[in-house]
Amino acid sequence: MSKKATEFQRKAMSRMYRGKEIFKPLNTGWIDENVACVREWVANIFFYRKGDTTIMIDAGYNYDRLAEKMNWLGIDPHSIRHILITHQDTDHVGAVEADSPGLFQNAKLYISAIENRYLTGEVRRRVIYRLYKLPQVTINNEKVLLHDGEVFDIDGIRIECFLVPGHTWGHMVYLVDGKYLFTGDTLWFGADGGYSFISSLAEDNKLAVKSLALLEKKLRKRGLHPLFITGHTGWTDNMEFAFAHKNELCSPFKKRAHDPNALYDAYDESDDTEENSKSGYLKGVGR
């Protein structure tokens, strides 16, 4: 299923979103000395390195060049033993689905207990304003089921979970070592700041907006100002920029809030090269 879905997105969504100023993925490289990313067309997957341990955040598409690009970063796929999953959409779990090449078959997955209900078939993922039902995702890896507010440790790496439902019912974001917030598909950065993610792909847009406001409230109450690292539109260390339009939705076919700096066709990876991946840290937005 993941290979078919990957090919569908590469072809059909490329045509659908071409010129819409929507996707602004980071190219493959390092954000800083701890966080790296791989670009898979419009999506980014991330790696957090601390000491001898590297954990992975999301598993991208069923993507033929993943091992190659990880090698650009000096990361061995077989060294990955822990993968944090924000949600179960194919562009975030394709590399661990049952029909994938099995690069990470020995890795333990961390996913919210609510999100796992998609994987068991208890609920089905719906998109296009809940009109279209997606096929069930199958993943055979060992799973650790997580809950809102849970804190756990992986080899001295502190991970805190925040449930942010709306895009999916069990979408989780992860605060790593108090500094890096991996937001998956909760935030979308336009030219003028952050919005609730793409409206046509949400289970419940009203819930998504409410959840995003609650996330901001929790962070501010605790005095946390992390790097906000998104799945499709780069990163920022500017909290005001990240939540600038938290009560508004990103609509893919209205250019009012889009970013003219976004790629014309983000499925074109011609500028994502090994040379560029080693040419310095990746720049943030809203700085």
Short mmCIF file of the C-alpha atoms (twelve columns), coordinates in Angstrom:
data_MODEL
# 
_entry.id   MODEL 
# 
loop_
_atom_site.group_PDB 
_atom_site.id 
_atom_site.type_symbol 
_atom_site.label_atom_id 
_atom_site.label_alt_id 
_atom_site.label_comp_id 
_atom_site.label_asym_id 
_atom_site.label_seq_id 
_atom_site.Cartn_x 
_atom_site.Cartn_y 
_atom_site.Cartn_z 
_atom_site.pdbx_PDB_model_num 
ATOM 1   C CA . MET A 1   0.000   0.000  0.000   1 
ATOM 2   C CA . SER A 2   2.761   2.488  0.887   1 
ATOM 3   C CA . LYS A 3   4.518   2.117  -2.480  1 
ATOM 4   C CA . LYS A 4   1.273   2.716  -4.361  1 
ATOM 5   C CA . ALA A 5   0.420   5.710  -2.178  1 
ATOM 6   C CA . THR A 6   3.928   7.113  -2.582  1 
ATOM 7   C CA . GLU A 7   3.729   6.912  -6.361  1 
ATOM 8   C CA . PHE A 8   0.276   8.494  -6.335  1 
ATOM 9   C CA . GLN A 9   1.540   11.467 -4.341  1 
ATOM 10  C CA . ARG A 10  4.632   11.884 -6.492  1 
ATOM 11  C CA . LYS A 11  2.621   12.041 -9.713  1 
ATOM 12  C CA . ALA A 12  -0.888  13.257 -8.949  1 
ATOM 13  C CA . MET A 13  -0.091  15.660 -6.105  1 
ATOM 14  C CA . SER A 14  2.792   17.144 -8.053  1 
ATOM 15  C CA . ARG A 15  0.316   18.233 -10.693 1 
ATOM 16  C CA . MET A 16  -2.289  19.298 -8.138  1 
ATOM 17  C CA . TYR A 17  -0.012  21.531 -6.061  1 
ATOM 18  C CA . ARG A 18  2.357   22.827 -8.759  1 
ATOM 19  C CA . GLY A 19  2.574   26.602 -8.546  1 
ATOM 20  C CA . LYS A 20  0.361   26.820 -5.448  1 
ATOM 21  C CA . GLU A 21  3.162   28.134 -3.174  1 
ATOM 22  C CA . ILE A 22  2.336   25.524 -0.534  1 
ATOM 23  C CA . PHE A 23  5.279   23.226 0.198   1 
ATOM 24  C CA . LYS A 24  8.677   24.515 1.337   1 
ATOM 25  C CA . PRO A 25  10.585  21.417 2.465   1 
ATOM 26  C CA . LEU A 26  14.132  21.715 3.721   1 
ATOM 27  C CA . ASN A 27  16.761  20.136 1.559   1 
ATOM 28  C CA . THR A 28  18.789  17.289 3.040   1 
ATOM 29  C CA . GLY A 29  21.274  18.541 5.625   1 
ATOM 30  C CA . TRP A 30  21.770  19.587 9.236   1 
ATOM 31  C CA . ILE A 31  19.780  22.230 11.094  1 
ATOM 32  C CA . ASP A 32  22.430  22.352 13.811  1 
ATOM 33  C CA . GLU A 33  24.887  19.936 15.414  1 
ATOM 34  C CA . ASN A 34  22.043  17.786 16.795  1 
ATOM 35  C CA . VAL A 35  19.273  17.746 14.188  1 
ATOM 36  C CA . ALA A 36  19.468  16.545 10.590  1 
ATOM 37  C CA . CYS A 37  16.808  16.063 7.948   1 
ATOM 38  C CA . VAL A 38  16.299  14.154 4.738   1 
ATOM 39  C CA . ARG A 39  14.128  15.599 2.013   1 
ATOM 40  C CA . GLU A 40  11.701  13.237 0.318   1 
ATOM 41  C CA . TRP A 41  9.997   15.399 -2.305  1 
ATOM 42  C CA . VAL A 42  7.618   17.643 -0.305  1 
ATOM 43  C CA . ALA A 43  8.290   16.026 3.069   1 
ATOM 44  C CA . ASN A 44  11.094  16.022 5.617   1 
ATOM 45  C CA . ILE A 45  12.035  13.321 8.064   1 
ATOM 46  C CA . PHE A 46  14.357  14.171 10.925  1 
ATOM 47  C CA . PHE A 47  17.158  12.687 13.007  1 
ATOM 48  C CA . TYR A 48  18.252  13.734 16.471  1 
ATOM 49  C CA . ARG A 49  21.787  12.802 17.469  1 
ATOM 50  C CA . LYS A 50  23.115  12.834 21.001  1 
ATOM 51  C CA . GLY A 51  26.265  10.962 21.949  1 
ATOM 52  C CA . ASP A 52  26.228  7.536  20.351  1 
ATOM 53  C CA . THR A 53  22.440  7.511  19.823  1 
ATOM 54  C CA . THR A 54  20.479  8.767  16.825  1 
ATOM 55  C CA . ILE A 55  16.700  8.676  16.936  1 
ATOM 56  C CA . MET A 56  14.454  9.247  13.936  1 
ATOM 57  C CA . ILE A 57  11.348  11.413 13.833  1 
ATOM 58  C CA . ASP A 58  8.809   10.137 11.301  1 
ATOM 59  C CA . ALA A 59  9.591   7.656  8.541   1 
ATOM 60  C CA . GLY A 60  8.632   9.454  5.368   1 
ATOM 61  C CA . TYR A 61  7.501   7.869  2.161   1 
ATOM 62  C CA . ASN A 62  8.330   4.418  0.814   1 
ATOM 63  C CA . TYR A 63  11.203  6.277  -0.812  1 
ATOM 64  C CA . ASP A 64  13.914  4.689  -2.940  1 
ATOM 65  C CA . ARG A 65  16.645  7.215  -2.081  1 
ATOM 66  C CA . LEU A 66  16.334  7.265  1.699   1 
ATOM 67  C CA . ALA A 67  19.433  5.169  2.467   1 
ATOM 68  C CA . GLU A 68  21.436  7.180  -0.071  1 
ATOM 69  C CA . LYS A 69  20.516  10.514 1.486   1 
ATOM 70  C CA . MET A 70  21.051  9.244  5.025   1 
ATOM 71  C CA . ASN A 71  24.545  8.294  3.905   1 
ATOM 72  C CA . TRP A 72  25.135  11.927 2.868   1 
ATOM 73  C CA . LEU A 73  24.573  12.772 6.539   1 
ATOM 74  C CA . GLY A 74  26.741  9.947  7.862   1 
ATOM 75  C CA . ILE A 75  23.765  8.101  9.350   1 
ATOM 76  C CA . ASP A 76  23.522  4.326  8.928   1 
ATOM 77  C CA . PRO A 77  19.878  3.211  8.571   1 
ATOM 78  C CA . HIS A 78  20.657  0.031  10.513  1 
ATOM 79  C CA . SER A 79  21.785  2.120  13.502  1 
ATOM 80  C CA . ILE A 80  18.245  3.463  13.977  1 
ATOM 81  C CA . ARG A 81  16.565  1.652  16.856  1 
ATOM 82  C CA . HIS A 82  13.928  4.230  17.855  1 
ATOM 83  C CA . ILE A 83  11.461  6.149  15.646  1 
ATOM 84  C CA . LEU A 84  9.003   8.750  16.942  1 
ATOM 85  C CA . ILE A 85  5.852   8.851  14.788  1 
ATOM 86  C CA . THR A 86  3.796   12.045 14.768  1 
ATOM 87  C CA . HIS A 87  0.963   10.438 12.778  1 
ATOM 88  C CA . GLN A 88  0.273   7.571  10.398  1 
ATOM 89  C CA . ASP A 89  -0.069  9.256  6.994   1 
ATOM 90  C CA . THR A 90  1.993   7.604  4.257   1 
ATOM 91  C CA . ASP A 91  4.406   10.528 3.922   1 
ATOM 92  C CA . HIS A 92  5.271   10.017 7.605   1 
ATOM 93  C CA . VAL A 93  5.321   6.205  7.970   1 
ATOM 94  C CA . GLY A 94  5.984   4.816  4.485   1 
ATOM 95  C CA . ALA A 95  9.456   3.500  5.310   1 
ATOM 96  C CA . VAL A 96  8.090   1.301  8.105   1 
ATOM 97  C CA . GLU A 97  4.937   0.038  6.406   1 
ATOM 98  C CA . ALA A 98  4.766   -3.697 5.798   1 
ATOM 99  C CA . ASP A 99  5.515   -3.408 2.077   1 
ATOM 100 C CA . SER A 100 8.566   -1.156 2.556   1 
ATOM 101 C CA . PRO A 101 12.155  -2.382 1.926   1 
ATOM 102 C CA . GLY A 102 12.553  -2.964 5.681   1 
ATOM 103 C CA . LEU A 103 15.407  -0.547 6.396   1 
ATOM 104 C CA . PHE A 104 14.049  -0.063 9.917   1 
ATOM 105 C CA . GLN A 105 12.405  -3.410 10.604  1 
ATOM 106 C CA . ASN A 106 14.238  -3.736 13.929  1 
ATOM 107 C CA . ALA A 107 13.384  -0.232 15.129  1 
ATOM 108 C CA . LYS A 108 10.870  0.359  17.901  1 
ATOM 109 C CA . LEU A 109 8.094   2.806  17.006  1 
ATOM 110 C CA . TYR A 110 6.599   5.335  19.398  1 
ATOM 111 C CA . ILE A 111 3.066   6.445  18.490  1 
ATOM 112 C CA . SER A 112 0.086   7.791  20.362  1 
ATOM 113 C CA . ALA A 113 -2.412  5.209  21.572  1 
ATOM 114 C CA . ILE A 114 -5.178  7.137  19.815  1 
ATOM 115 C CA . GLU A 115 -3.278  7.227  16.515  1 
ATOM 116 C CA . ASN A 116 -2.656  3.495  16.759  1 
ATOM 117 C CA . ARG A 117 -6.402  2.933  16.300  1 
ATOM 118 C CA . TYR A 118 -5.872  3.689  12.602  1 
ATOM 119 C CA . LEU A 119 -3.336  0.867  12.449  1 
ATOM 120 C CA . THR A 120 -5.650  -1.620 14.136  1 
ATOM 121 C CA . GLY A 121 -8.525  -0.721 11.822  1 
ATOM 122 C CA . GLU A 122 -10.720 0.633  14.628  1 
ATOM 123 C CA . VAL A 123 -10.978 3.909  12.704  1 
ATOM 124 C CA . ARG A 124 -10.189 4.899  9.114   1 
ATOM 125 C CA . ARG A 125 -8.264  7.954  7.995   1 
ATOM 126 C CA . ARG A 126 -10.360 10.463 6.040   1 
ATOM 127 C CA . VAL A 127 -9.194  13.439 3.951   1 
ATOM 128 C CA . ILE A 128 -10.667 15.984 1.489   1 
ATOM 129 C CA . TYR A 129 -12.983 17.315 4.191   1 
ATOM 130 C CA . ARG A 130 -13.650 13.743 5.362   1 
ATOM 131 C CA . LEU A 131 -15.173 12.758 2.028   1 
ATOM 132 C CA . TYR A 132 -12.409 10.321 1.043   1 
ATOM 133 C CA . LYS A 133 -11.408 7.276  3.075   1 
ATOM 134 C CA . LEU A 134 -7.776  6.151  2.850   1 
ATOM 135 C CA . PRO A 135 -6.678  2.489  2.927   1 
ATOM 136 C CA . GLN A 136 -5.583  1.059  6.252   1 
ATOM 137 C CA . VAL A 137 -1.872  1.282  7.037   1 
ATOM 138 C CA . THR A 138 -0.113  -1.906 8.157   1 
ATOM 139 C CA . ILE A 139 3.040   -1.754 10.295  1 
ATOM 140 C CA . ASN A 140 4.634   -4.786 11.918  1 
ATOM 141 C CA . ASN A 141 7.327   -3.092 14.046  1 
ATOM 142 C CA . GLU A 142 7.223   -3.270 17.829  1 
ATOM 143 C CA . LYS A 143 5.255   -0.280 19.095  1 
ATOM 144 C CA . VAL A 144 5.212   1.762  22.285  1 
ATOM 145 C CA . LEU A 145 1.851   3.481  22.754  1 
ATOM 146 C CA . LEU A 146 2.022   6.987  24.178  1 
ATOM 147 C CA . HIS A 147 -0.343  9.384  25.914  1 
ATOM 148 C CA . ASP A 148 -0.624  13.146 26.178  1 
ATOM 149 C CA . GLY A 149 1.916   14.619 28.595  1 
ATOM 150 C CA . GLU A 150 3.957   11.441 28.837  1 
ATOM 151 C CA . VAL A 151 7.703   11.873 29.353  1 
ATOM 152 C CA . PHE A 152 10.228  9.145  28.645  1 
ATOM 153 C CA . ASP A 153 13.939  8.670  28.100  1 
ATOM 154 C CA . ILE A 154 15.946  7.043  25.313  1 
ATOM 155 C CA . ASP A 155 19.661  6.744  26.138  1 
ATOM 156 C CA . GLY A 156 19.678  10.047 28.001  1 
ATOM 157 C CA . ILE A 157 17.439  11.817 25.462  1 
ATOM 158 C CA . ARG A 158 14.382  13.308 27.167  1 
ATOM 159 C CA . ILE A 159 11.178  13.183 25.115  1 
ATOM 160 C CA . GLU A 160 7.891   14.803 26.071  1 
ATOM 161 C CA . CYS A 161 4.657   14.083 24.187  1 
ATOM 162 C CA . PHE A 162 1.920   16.582 23.376  1 
ATOM 163 C CA . LEU A 163 -1.296  15.306 21.828  1 
ATOM 164 C CA . VAL A 164 -2.436  17.794 19.146  1 
ATOM 165 C CA . PRO A 165 -5.464  16.223 17.424  1 
ATOM 166 C CA . GLY A 166 -7.165  17.625 14.356  1 
ATOM 167 C CA . HIS A 167 -5.044  16.730 11.338  1 
ATOM 168 C CA . THR A 168 -5.466  13.159 12.579  1 
ATOM 169 C CA . TRP A 169 -7.282  12.053 15.724  1 
ATOM 170 C CA . GLY A 170 -4.108  11.042 17.533  1 
ATOM 171 C CA . HIS A 171 -1.472  13.399 16.137  1 
ATOM 172 C CA . MET A 172 1.451   13.749 18.551  1 
ATOM 173 C CA . VAL A 173 4.243   16.327 18.636  1 
ATOM 174 C CA . TYR A 174 7.509   15.691 20.462  1 
ATOM 175 C CA . LEU A 175 9.637   18.026 22.561  1 
ATOM 176 C CA . VAL A 176 13.165  16.622 22.597  1 
ATOM 177 C CA . ASP A 177 15.574  17.635 25.353  1 
ATOM 178 C CA . GLY A 178 13.432  20.697 25.997  1 
ATOM 179 C CA . LYS A 179 14.787  22.435 22.893  1 
ATOM 180 C CA . TYR A 180 13.388  20.900 19.707  1 
ATOM 181 C CA . LEU A 181 9.674   20.565 18.977  1 
ATOM 182 C CA . PHE A 182 8.942   18.245 16.055  1 
ATOM 183 C CA . THR A 183 5.481   19.321 14.938  1 
ATOM 184 C CA . GLY A 184 4.649   16.944 12.079  1 
ATOM 185 C CA . ASP A 185 1.525   18.274 10.354  1 
ATOM 186 C CA . THR A 186 0.159   20.585 13.016  1 
ATOM 187 C CA . LEU A 187 1.854   23.765 11.749  1 
ATOM 188 C CA . TRP A 188 2.249   25.144 8.262   1 
ATOM 189 C CA . PHE A 189 4.475   28.194 7.734   1 
ATOM 190 C CA . GLY A 190 3.334   30.784 5.244   1 
ATOM 191 C CA . ALA A 191 5.270   33.920 4.369   1 
ATOM 192 C CA . ASP A 192 3.773   35.739 7.343   1 
ATOM 193 C CA . GLY A 193 3.869   33.015 9.981   1 
ATOM 194 C CA . GLY A 194 2.333   29.797 11.166  1 
ATOM 195 C CA . TYR A 195 -1.148  28.503 10.379  1 
ATOM 196 C CA . SER A 196 -3.064  25.378 11.236  1 
ATOM 197 C CA . PHE A 197 -2.064  22.755 8.666   1 
ATOM 198 C CA . ILE A 198 -3.665  22.223 5.240   1 
ATOM 199 C CA . SER A 199 -7.436  22.294 5.671   1 
ATOM 200 C CA . SER A 200 -8.346  19.640 3.096   1 
ATOM 201 C CA . LEU A 201 -6.236  17.004 4.863   1 
ATOM 202 C CA . ALA A 202 -7.632  17.372 8.387   1 
ATOM 203 C CA . GLU A 203 -10.033 15.068 10.167  1 
ATOM 204 C CA . ASP A 204 -11.442 18.071 12.037  1 
ATOM 205 C CA . ASN A 205 -10.273 21.617 11.266  1 
ATOM 206 C CA . LYS A 206 -11.987 23.207 14.260  1 
ATOM 207 C CA . LEU A 207 -10.270 20.712 16.544  1 
ATOM 208 C CA . ALA A 208 -6.920  21.336 14.820  1 
ATOM 209 C CA . VAL A 209 -7.163  25.076 15.475  1 
ATOM 210 C CA . LYS A 210 -8.225  24.524 19.089  1 
ATOM 211 C CA . SER A 211 -5.380  22.064 19.663  1 
ATOM 212 C CA . LEU A 212 -2.787  24.421 18.219  1 
ATOM 213 C CA . ALA A 213 -3.896  27.239 20.526  1 
ATOM 214 C CA . LEU A 214 -3.708  24.873 23.497  1 
ATOM 215 C CA . LEU A 215 -0.193  23.802 22.515  1 
ATOM 216 C CA . GLU A 216 0.947   27.422 22.458  1 
ATOM 217 C CA . LYS A 217 -0.642  28.014 25.864  1 
ATOM 218 C CA . LYS A 218 1.180   25.030 27.376  1 
ATOM 219 C CA . LEU A 219 4.532   26.123 25.997  1 
ATOM 220 C CA . ARG A 220 4.172   29.735 27.130  1 
ATOM 221 C CA . LYS A 221 2.976   28.754 30.583  1 
ATOM 222 C CA . ARG A 222 6.176   26.781 31.106  1 
ATOM 223 C CA . GLY A 223 8.432   29.365 29.503  1 
ATOM 224 C CA . LEU A 224 9.446   27.016 26.709  1 
ATOM 225 C CA . HIS A 225 10.764  28.523 23.466  1 
ATOM 226 C CA . PRO A 226 11.863  25.578 21.317  1 
ATOM 227 C CA . LEU A 227 12.845  25.332 17.695  1 
ATOM 228 C CA . PHE A 228 9.631   24.547 15.798  1 
ATOM 229 C CA . ILE A 229 10.497  21.928 13.187  1 
ATOM 230 C CA . THR A 230 7.698   21.166 10.719  1 
ATOM 231 C CA . GLY A 231 7.169   18.255 8.371   1 
ATOM 232 C CA . HIS A 232 6.824   20.306 5.162   1 
ATOM 233 C CA . THR A 233 7.705   23.995 5.642   1 
ATOM 234 C CA . GLY A 234 11.034  24.221 7.431   1 
ATOM 235 C CA . TRP A 235 11.812  25.437 10.938  1 
ATOM 236 C CA . THR A 236 11.856  28.575 13.055  1 
ATOM 237 C CA . ASP A 237 13.087  29.641 16.477  1 
ATOM 238 C CA . ASN A 238 10.635  32.562 16.473  1 
ATOM 239 C CA . MET A 239 7.634   31.664 18.626  1 
ATOM 240 C CA . GLU A 240 5.641   34.719 17.564  1 
ATOM 241 C CA . PHE A 241 6.088   33.716 13.919  1 
ATOM 242 C CA . ALA A 242 5.224   30.067 14.629  1 
ATOM 243 C CA . PHE A 243 1.823   30.910 16.153  1 
ATOM 244 C CA . ALA A 244 1.100   34.119 14.227  1 
ATOM 245 C CA . HIS A 245 -2.092  32.740 12.640  1 
ATOM 246 C CA . LYS A 246 -2.884  29.813 14.894  1 
ATOM 247 C CA . ASN A 247 -6.621  30.430 14.547  1 
ATOM 248 C CA . GLU A 248 -6.525  30.298 10.753  1 
ATOM 249 C CA . LEU A 249 -6.249  27.420 8.281   1 
ATOM 250 C CA . CYS A 250 -3.848  26.945 5.415   1 
ATOM 251 C CA . SER A 251 -6.038  26.574 2.333   1 
ATOM 252 C CA . PRO A 252 -4.084  25.074 -0.568  1 
ATOM 253 C CA . PHE A 253 -5.992  26.918 -3.299  1 
ATOM 254 C CA . LYS A 254 -6.062  30.452 -1.873  1 
ATOM 255 C CA . LYS A 255 -2.808  32.350 -2.262  1 
ATOM 256 C CA . ARG A 256 -3.661  34.980 0.327   1 
ATOM 257 C CA . ALA A 257 -1.243  33.582 2.910   1 
ATOM 258 C CA . HIS A 258 1.078   31.511 0.781   1 
ATOM 259 C CA . ASP A 259 4.801   32.004 0.414   1 
ATOM 260 C CA . PRO A 260 6.110   33.252 -2.954  1 
ATOM 261 C CA . ASN A 261 9.474   31.773 -2.002  1 
ATOM 262 C CA . ALA A 262 8.009   28.274 -2.046  1 
ATOM 263 C CA . LEU A 263 9.086   25.968 -4.839  1 
ATOM 264 C CA . TYR A 264 7.014   25.938 -8.023  1 
ATOM 265 C CA . ASP A 265 7.030   22.141 -7.885  1 
ATOM 266 C CA . ALA A 266 8.285   20.791 -4.574  1 
ATOM 267 C CA . TYR A 267 8.332   17.285 -6.036  1 
ATOM 268 C CA . ASP A 268 11.321  18.380 -8.146  1 
ATOM 269 C CA . GLU A 269 14.395  17.466 -6.078  1 
ATOM 270 C CA . SER A 270 17.055  18.631 -8.517  1 
ATOM 271 C CA . ASP A 271 18.520  21.056 -5.971  1 
ATOM 272 C CA . ASP A 272 18.703  18.442 -3.202  1 
ATOM 273 C CA . THR A 273 22.267  17.226 -3.674  1 
ATOM 274 C CA . GLU A 274 25.017  15.636 -1.608  1 
ATOM 275 C CA . GLU A 275 27.196  18.696 -2.161  1 
ATOM 276 C CA . ASN A 276 24.513  21.035 -0.842  1 
ATOM 277 C CA . SER A 277 23.838  18.762 2.144   1 
ATOM 278 C CA . LYS A 278 27.391  19.425 3.336   1 
ATOM 279 C CA . SER A 279 27.549  23.149 2.625   1 
ATOM 280 C CA . GLY A 280 26.425  24.494 6.000   1 
ATOM 281 C CA . TYR A 281 23.455  24.534 8.352   1 
ATOM 282 C CA . LEU A 282 19.951  24.846 6.934   1 
ATOM 283 C CA . LYS A 283 18.385  28.276 7.433   1 
ATOM 284 C CA . GLY A 284 15.195  28.805 9.390   1 
ATOM 285 C CA . VAL A 285 12.246  31.064 8.536   1 
ATOM 286 C CA . GLY A 286 10.685  34.041 10.285  1 
ATOM 287 C CA . ARG A 287 13.977  35.188 11.766  1 
# 
